[in-house]
Amino acid sequence: VSQTIPRPRDRARAFCDRYGLALPILLAPMAGASPASLSIAVAQAGGMGALGALLSPPDAIRRWVHDLRAAGANAFQLNTWIPDPSPKRDPGAEAQVRRFLGDWGPEVAASAGDVVLPDFDAQCDAFLESTPAAVSSIMGVFPPSFVARLKAAGIAWFATATTLAEAERAQAAGADAIVAQGFEAGGHRGSFDAAAAERQLIGLFALIPYFASRLTVPIIAAGGIGDGRGVAAALTLGASAVLVGTAFLRCPEAKTHPSWAAALENLAPEETMLTRAWTGRLARAIASDYARAWEAPGAPRPAPYPVQRGLASALRESGTAAGDIHRMQAWAGQSASMSRAIPAGELVREMWDVADGLLL
Ligand SMILES: Cc1cc2nc3c(=O)[nH]c(=O)nc-3n(C[C@H](O)[C@H](O)[C@H](O)COP(=O)(O)O)c2cc1C
C-alpha cells in the first residue's frame, strides 16, 4: 500500500506547493457569505480564500479581488454555479407556494418567481480577467470553451462533485481537482441533476476513499470538517486538501448575521436539515420552523430553482430584518457546533496544528 498510495502529508504538500499555500485548508466559497475580510484572514494564515460569486455581478467580483490583492492575499478561488436548464413554470403550483409563504412572511406577488440571475458568461469573463489561483464550479461542468480559456491563462479549475459519475465527468472535462462534497456540508448540494439530490446523499467518509481509488486528479474534501481531527481524517482517507465553510461562520471576519451566528453555537447535527424551502435546490440549513413546515403533511412542493428563490425572497428579507432564525435563510453543516467565535486566522492555524500532530 505504501508504494502506491502517497502518504497524506506528501499529498497535502504537493497540493500546497502547486497553489502557493502554507497549509492545505481552503475556505469554502459561500454565496452571500464571502466577505473579502474572511478570505483575507484565511489567506494570510496560509490557506486559500474564496468568493462564492453566484449573486455577484462582474463589478462586485472585481471589487472583491481588488480588496484581496490590496491586502496582499493572492491565494483565492472564484466560484459560481453552472446554470440549470430553464425551470418549467406551473402557475397553479406557484400560487399554492405563494399562499404558503404568505403565512410566514409578507404577501408574495406572482411576479416574484421571475428571477433574473447575474449573467453567467459575464461572471466567467470577470473570473478570467482576475487571474485567480483557481476558478471553481458547482452543479455541473463549465462549457469546453471556458475550460480552454482557463487552461490558456494557467488558471486551475476545481469542480464540485457529489457522486463518482459527476467527478468523472468533471475530470474528463479537464478539472484540475475535484471537491468531494459529502452530505454533511452546509449550503447547497452540488448535484448536477437537481432532481436527483435526495437520492445521492453520500457521507464524506465513504466518498473520499471511493474517489481516491478511482480518480487521477487531487481531491479536496468538503462537508462536516470543523477541526484538526477532521482535517487529518480527510487527508488520511485520500484527500489532498480540505474545504471548510460552516466552521468559519462565527469568526468575526465572516460578518454573519448575529442571529444566524448565535444559532450555530452548539447546534447539534440533527438540528440541521436538507431542504428545498429557500431556493428550490436542495441545501442543508438550520432546521427552522419554516423549513420543517414544508415537511408537514399537506404542505405544497417547493417550486424549482430559481423560482422558489424568488418566491421566498420577501420572507428572506423580512426574516433577516427581524433577526428571526425561524424565518431566515441560515445554512449550516452538520459540524456547526465546531464553529468558533475567534479570528479566522487563528482557527486555520489551530486546525492545521492539530492535524499536523495527528498525521504520520
Ligand atoms: C453559507 C454557505 C453558502 C454556500 N454557498 C456556496 C456557493 O455559492 N458555491 C459553492 O460551490 N458552495 C457553496 N456552499 C457549500 C460549500 O462550498 C461547502 O461545500 C460546504 O460549506 C462544506 O461543508 P461545511 O459547511 O460542513 O464545511 C455554501 C455553504 C455555506 C455554508
The ligand as an ORCA input file, in Angstrom:
! r2SCAN-3c Opt
* xyz 0 1
  C     -23.475     29.790      3.738
  C     -22.996     28.835      2.694
  C     -23.054     29.207      1.354
  C     -22.549     28.346      0.356
  N     -22.545     28.763     -0.955
  C     -21.879     28.017     -1.885
  C     -21.651     28.514     -3.206
  O     -22.086     29.598     -3.563
  N     -20.941     27.746     -4.070
  C     -20.421     26.522     -3.705
  O     -19.752     25.883     -4.516
  N     -20.653     26.017     -2.469
  C     -21.339     26.738     -1.557
  N     -21.513     26.233     -0.280
  C     -21.024     24.895      0.035
  C     -19.555     24.976      0.443
  O     -18.755     25.301     -0.670
  C     -19.034     23.646      1.039
  O     -19.365     22.560      0.220
  C     -19.549     23.408      2.446
  O     -19.557     24.585      3.197
  C     -18.683     22.382      3.152
  O     -19.314     21.873      4.289
  P     -19.223     22.554      5.747
  O     -20.141     23.707      5.696
  O     -19.691     21.467      6.644
  O     -17.795     22.964      5.970
  C     -22.042     27.076      0.720
  C     -22.015     26.699      2.071
  C     -22.487     27.554      3.055
  C     -22.411     27.115      4.489
*
